[in-house]
Amino acid sequence: MLFETPELDATLQQLVNSDWRNDFFDTVMPVLSDMKALFVVLGVLMLFALIRRGPKELVLFLVLLAGAGITDMSTNPIKKGVGRVRPHNAIAETYFVEDGKWQRRPADFAQYKDSGTSYPSAHAANTMCIAVLACLLWPGVRPWPLLLPLLVGYSRVYLGKHYPLDVLMGWLFGLVTATIVWLVWDRFIRPRILPGR
């Protein structure tokens, strides 16, 4: 790995993953981290928008999905290059979900992996990209889409999949990617296919 885990990062991970646990979050956080659920919601929203506003909305949803896809593919080489091991594979007594069941590493657990895919969080990056593009493509929905990356990012730390720094860097990565996608869309593509919008 390119860097050691900062003390504040490990402390915050411990607080969210262990100290602030509760039954409600144990039920909700796995759902918030489920990207399939997110895409089902996006599909329903897309269908609703098509019915209410017509086929031009499909183009906007395609821009949104393209941004998420670019973000997702771009995080993988960084993850492999950094090689940070996920908290549930690095820290004793970390809670995590496997096969739909909550588990906890034993107190004598020792890290057995040399590298991992924790940094940055692709979930955080993807949801930030989606939220920022949603705010730019549909200004009337601001600022509500920004709740999505906040909730998903918290869920990733709660589930022991990421440290807070992984999530922060994911958010930054998603923001940058969304900005680039928006600029390309707004300056070069939109004027050609949706003039006057």
C-alpha positions as CSV (number, residue, x, y, z in Angstrom):
1,M,0.0,0.0,0.0
2,L,1.2,3.5,-0.8
3,F,0.4,4.9,2.7
4,E,-0.2,3.9,6.3
5,T,-3.7,4.4,7.8
6,P,-3.8,7.7,9.6
7,E,-4.8,7.5,13.2
8,L,-7.8,9.8,12.8
9,D,-9.0,7.6,9.9
10,A,-8.8,4.4,12.0
11,T,-10.5,6.1,15.0
12,L,-13.4,7.4,12.9
13,Q,-13.8,3.9,11.3
14,Q,-13.9,2.4,14.8
15,L,-16.5,4.9,15.9
16,V,-18.9,4.4,13.0
17,N,-18.4,0.6,12.6
18,S,-18.4,-0.4,16.3
19,D,-19.3,2.3,18.8
20,W,-22.3,3.9,17.0
21,R,-23.9,0.6,16.0
22,N,-27.6,0.0,16.4
23,D,-30.3,-2.4,15.2
24,F,-31.9,0.2,12.8
25,F,-28.6,0.9,11.0
26,D,-27.8,-2.8,10.9
27,T,-30.9,-3.2,8.8
28,V,-30.7,0.0,6.7
29,M,-27.0,0.3,5.9
30,P,-26.7,-2.9,3.8
31,V,-29.6,-1.6,1.7
32,L,-28.0,1.8,1.2
33,S,-24.8,0.1,0.0
34,D,-26.6,-2.1,-2.5
35,M,-26.0,-0.6,-5.9
36,K,-28.6,-2.8,-7.4
37,A,-31.2,-1.0,-5.3
38,L,-29.9,2.3,-6.5
39,F,-30.2,1.4,-10.1
40,V,-33.7,0.1,-9.6
41,V,-34.6,3.5,-8.1
42,L,-32.9,5.2,-11.0
43,G,-34.9,3.0,-13.5
44,V,-38.2,3.9,-11.8
45,L,-37.3,7.6,-11.9
46,M,-36.3,7.4,-15.6
47,L,-39.6,5.7,-16.4
48,F,-41.5,8.4,-14.5
49,A,-39.6,11.1,-16.3
50,L,-40.2,9.6,-19.7
51,I,-43.9,9.4,-19.1
52,R,-44.2,12.9,-17.7
53,R,-41.6,14.8,-19.9
54,G,-41.0,12.7,-23.0
55,P,-38.0,11.0,-24.7
56,K,-35.6,13.9,-24.2
57,E,-35.3,12.9,-20.6
58,L,-33.9,9.5,-21.7
59,V,-30.9,11.4,-23.1
60,L,-30.3,13.1,-19.7
61,F,-30.5,9.8,-17.9
62,L,-28.0,8.3,-20.4
63,V,-25.6,11.2,-19.5
64,L,-26.1,10.4,-15.8
65,L,-25.4,6.7,-16.4
66,A,-22.4,7.4,-18.6
67,G,-20.9,9.5,-15.8
68,A,-21.4,6.8,-13.3
69,G,-19.9,4.2,-15.6
70,I,-16.9,6.3,-16.3
71,T,-16.4,6.9,-12.6
72,D,-16.7,3.3,-11.7
73,M,-14.2,2.2,-14.4
74,S,-11.8,4.9,-13.4
75,T,-11.6,4.0,-9.8
76,N,-10.5,0.4,-10.4
77,P,-6.9,1.2,-11.6
78,I,-6.5,3.5,-8.6
79,K,-7.7,0.9,-6.2
80,K,-5.3,-1.7,-7.6
81,G,-2.4,0.8,-7.6
82,V,-2.9,1.9,-4.0
83,G,-3.8,-1.6,-2.7
84,R,-5.3,-0.5,0.6
85,V,-6.8,-3.4,2.5
86,R,-10.4,-3.0,3.5
87,P,-11.0,-2.5,7.3
88,H,-12.9,-5.8,7.7
89,N,-9.8,-7.5,6.4
90,A,-7.3,-5.4,8.4
91,I,-8.7,-4.6,11.8
92,A,-9.7,-7.0,14.6
93,E,-13.3,-6.7,16.0
94,T,-14.6,-5.0,12.8
95,Y,-18.2,-5.7,12.0
96,F,-19.1,-6.6,8.4
97,V,-21.8,-8.3,6.3
98,E,-21.1,-11.5,4.4
99,D,-23.7,-13.6,2.7
100,G,-26.4,-11.4,4.1
101,K,-25.3,-11.9,7.7
102,W,-23.6,-9.6,10.2
103,Q,-20.2,-11.0,11.4
104,R,-17.4,-9.7,13.5
105,R,-13.7,-10.3,13.3
106,P,-12.3,-11.9,16.5
107,A,-10.2,-9.9,18.9
108,D,-7.1,-11.9,17.8
109,F,-7.7,-11.4,14.1
110,A,-4.6,-10.5,12.2
111,Q,-4.5,-9.0,8.7
112,Y,-3.7,-11.8,6.2
113,K,-3.9,-9.8,2.9
114,D,-1.0,-7.7,1.5
115,S,-3.2,-5.6,-0.7
116,G,-6.9,-4.8,-1.3
117,T,-9.3,-2.5,-3.0
118,S,-10.5,-0.1,-0.3
119,Y,-9.1,3.2,-1.6
120,P,-11.0,5.1,-3.0
121,S,-14.5,4.0,-2.4
122,A,-16.2,3.3,-5.8
123,H,-19.6,3.5,-4.1
124,A,-18.9,7.0,-2.8
125,A,-17.4,8.1,-6.2
126,N,-20.3,6.7,-8.2
127,T,-23.0,8.1,-6.0
128,M,-21.4,11.5,-5.8
129,C,-21.1,11.6,-9.6
130,I,-24.8,10.7,-9.9
131,A,-25.8,13.3,-7.4
132,V,-23.8,16.1,-8.9
133,L,-25.0,15.3,-12.4
134,A,-28.6,15.1,-11.2
135,C,-28.3,18.5,-9.7
136,L,-26.8,19.9,-12.9
137,L,-29.1,18.2,-15.3
138,W,-32.3,18.8,-13.3
139,P,-31.6,22.0,-11.2
140,G,-35.1,21.8,-9.6
141,V,-34.1,18.8,-7.6
142,R,-31.2,20.6,-5.8
143,P,-29.9,19.9,-3.1
144,W,-31.7,16.6,-2.4
145,P,-29.6,14.3,-4.6
146,L,-26.5,15.2,-2.4
147,L,-28.0,13.1,0.4
148,L,-27.3,10.0,-1.6
149,P,-23.5,10.0,-1.5
150,L,-23.6,11.1,2.2
151,L,-25.8,8.1,3.2
152,V,-24.0,5.6,0.9
153,G,-20.6,6.9,2.1
154,Y,-21.6,6.4,5.8
155,S,-22.9,3.0,5.0
156,R,-19.6,1.9,3.5
157,V,-17.8,2.8,6.7
158,Y,-20.5,1.3,8.9
159,L,-20.2,-2.0,6.9
160,G,-16.5,-2.2,7.4
161,K,-15.8,-1.9,3.7
162,H,-14.0,1.4,3.8
163,Y,-12.2,3.9,6.0
164,P,-13.6,7.5,6.1
165,L,-10.6,8.7,4.0
166,D,-11.6,6.1,1.2
167,V,-15.1,7.7,1.2
168,L,-13.8,11.3,1.1
169,M,-11.5,10.5,-1.8
170,G,-14.3,8.7,-3.5
171,W,-16.5,11.8,-3.1
172,L,-13.8,14.0,-4.5
173,F,-13.2,11.6,-7.4
174,G,-16.9,11.5,-8.2
175,L,-17.2,15.3,-8.1
176,V,-14.3,15.7,-10.5
177,T,-15.6,13.1,-12.9
178,A,-19.1,14.6,-12.8
179,T,-17.7,18.0,-13.5
180,I,-15.7,16.7,-16.5
181,V,-18.8,14.8,-17.9
182,W,-21.0,17.9,-17.4
183,L,-18.5,20.2,-19.2
184,V,-18.2,17.8,-22.1
185,W,-22.0,17.4,-22.2
186,D,-22.9,21.0,-21.9
187,R,-20.3,22.5,-24.2
188,F,-19.9,19.9,-27.0
189,I,-22.8,17.3,-27.0
190,R,-25.9,19.1,-25.7
191,P,-25.9,21.9,-28.2
192,R,-25.9,19.4,-31.1
193,I,-28.5,17.0,-29.9
194,L,-30.7,19.1,-27.6
195,P,-30.4,22.7,-28.8
196,G,-32.2,25.2,-26.7
197,R,-32.3,23.1,-23.5
